[in-house]
Structures are given as C-alpha cells and as structure tokens.
Amino acid sequence: MIPIARPFVGEEEIAAVAEVMQSGMLAQGEVVTKFEEEFAAYCGVGHGVAVNSGTAALHASLLALGIGPGDEVIVPSFTFIATATSVSMCGARPVMVDVEKSTYTIDPEAVRSQLCPETKAIIGVHLYGQPFDIDPVHEICEEKDLMLIEDCAQAHGATYHGKKVGGFGSVGCFSFYPTKNMTSGEGGMVTTDDEELASHIRRIINHGQSDKYLHTELGYNFRMTNLSAAIGRVQLNKLDRMNAERQANADYYTTNLKTPGITPPITRAGGTHVYHQYVIDVGEECPLSRDGLMAYLREKGIGSAVHYPMPVHRQPLYAGDGNRDSCPVSDRASQHVLSLPVHPGIGREECAYIAGIINGVR
Ligand SMILES: Cc1ncc(COP(=O)(O)O)c(C=O)c1O
C-alpha cells in the first residue's frame, strides 16, 4: 500500500536522539533553545517558542494575547478541529466562517460579515500548505484593531509575496506532528517578532512560572523535550529539500491527471504551496464519486484521505452554539475533496502509477 503520509526520518535523526539520550538531558534544555533559534531564523522572525504540539502553540498564544471569556475569534470552518478548539480552551467563542472556492482558505469577505464588537482576533489557516490570502485579512485586522494569528501547522516554509509564513501575524503557530512537512515526533512552535509576547508564552507553557518556583499566573506544561528538538533540528535542515520533493510530486500530478471532473489544486498567484496535502476536487463529471474513487484507489494499493469530512461548524462539539454563518463552500468541499500521497517518501514511479490508475477510471 502506498501510504497517504509517512515521516521522512533516517539515520541522522536516530543519531541526534541517541546523542541526547547519552547526554542525560532528556527534557527541555539547550537542544530546544537551539531549535527555537534555528526555526525562528528560518522563518525570518525574532523569536521561536517550542511547545509540545501545534494545539499547545495555538492555545498558549491565544492566552498570551489575552483571549478569554466573552471574546470571539473568527476561524475558517474548513480546517482541523484544533484551530477552533484552541479558542474554546481559552473560554472564548470560535466563530466559523466559510472558505474560498478555489483554495479552501479563509474567505476575507466572510470574515467581514461576522465582525462584531466581541471580535478580538482572526485565525487564518494556511491550509494544505498554501498561504491564505493574508493581505485582505491583515487589512481587516488593521481597520478593526484585531489580532491576527497564523495557523501554520500545515505550511512550514510556504511563502506569501516572497516572505515565509509565520511572520505576518502577532504569532505563527506550527505543528511537528509526524505527518507534517517536518516532524519532531509530536511538537509545535510559536513564531513572533514581539519579545514581550514570546516571554509571556514561555511563562504560560511552563506552569506560569516567572522565576524558579514563583508562579504569577495560571500556566500549563506545554514544554518541548530535547529529544523532540533533536529530531526537529535535523528535519529543519532537510525541510527545503523535502518541500521541493513534495512540489515535484504535485507538479507531476497536476500535469498528468486528465480525468474529467477531477480538478487539481489551485495555487494563488503570489504564494508558494508546500503541499502538506495534494488535494483534488472530485466533481460530478467524474465517473466515480469521491468515496467511490477512494475505495477504488484502496483496491489498487493506494492510500488516500479526506481532509476534512466534516467542517467545524457541523461538528457535534459545536452543535447548538448558534454559529451565525452558513458555510456552503466548506459543506461542498467536505463531500468532494480527496488527498493523494505527495510526501517525499514517494517518487516519480509511484506518482506515475497513481496518475495512471486515476486516468484509467471509467
Ligand atoms: C490546521 C491545523 N491546526 C492545528 C493542528 C494541531 O497540531 P497538533 O496535532 O500538533 O496539536 C493541526 C494538526 O493536525 C492542523 O492541521
């Protein structure tokens, strides 16, 4: 079976972990600090704060930005659940809005329609590895004095008008889960240019501690370990190469997929897509339905996946919370999108096999 995702790890990561094991300094320490500095430099921002998941990156950032009960935060409905639940974890309300038809990223017009006096922030998601349209969302934030949070969990190394994601908002929040463009096992990172905010996040992720055993606010244990950071540092070194392989695989599909009704991903001008996922739209003209195609691919030894089968505004968790917006684009997308294997663990041969199988669908 060609898997839909596989972490691209090898001897170098094993050696880096072994070195930490031998040092005896397994929890947070110098390796984490180095990883933070290197990741921040890679993103072109002043500070990186490493945490133990992408969710923790979002949660701690929102807390440090002062989001709490009575506040609303606008999030796209078509995303992984953690974009919204991190808002709920702060006692605030996530307000789900629809996404653009072409890229499935947050629709700036939909954002405008949901602004109210309680709105404090907007979380934009660089979905599937493609930056959302940052300029118009940023403009809304300036106009209405709102904070912008970038959910970069799927977009390590992607650029918008030549600049890496993670440096446009008050914070950028990354995930290093094993299926992501780079991994640290589990892990995450907050990027920011705001030194004070970085220090505040550092307190929140370490039990609200401002000095040894002095706790000035409620905090959590969201710390990254040296073991994770050791993997992350090696992966960061390989990130551009791994992204280039994803892009080459994606280009191959886009050039070679010819089945009626199948639309390859659309890349917005001015941005680069790092293809955390290569997502096709399986429309009505395709001889097979989306789910039919998925089953057919499985029969042929090809893993595929649906990101995401249920938009956030439809989730039972948020039933009855009076979501104000209807999200028809998200609803439609959840029925028609299909992710194909694009990770660097596969090459031209596998891509050609997969494209050939899809082109043979009758
Ligand atoms: C868009 C998005 N946001 C947040 C997260 C949460 O990251 P983690 O799984 O590391 O907590 C993910 C991870 O899947 C994600 O895809």
The ligand as an ORCA input file, in Angstrom:
! r2SCAN-3c Opt
* xyz 0 1
  C      -4.502     23.279     10.693
  C      -4.042     22.619     11.949
  N      -4.058     23.323     13.103
  C      -3.638     22.792     14.259
  C      -3.170     21.499     14.334
  C      -2.779     20.931     15.650
  O      -1.485     20.445     15.699
  P      -1.098     19.218     16.682
  O      -1.699     17.979     16.111
  O       0.389     19.202     16.646
  O      -1.639     19.544     18.008
  C      -3.106     20.740     13.158
  C      -2.592     19.363     13.198
  O      -3.076     18.447     12.608
  C      -3.563     21.299     11.940
  O      -3.544     20.603     10.794
*
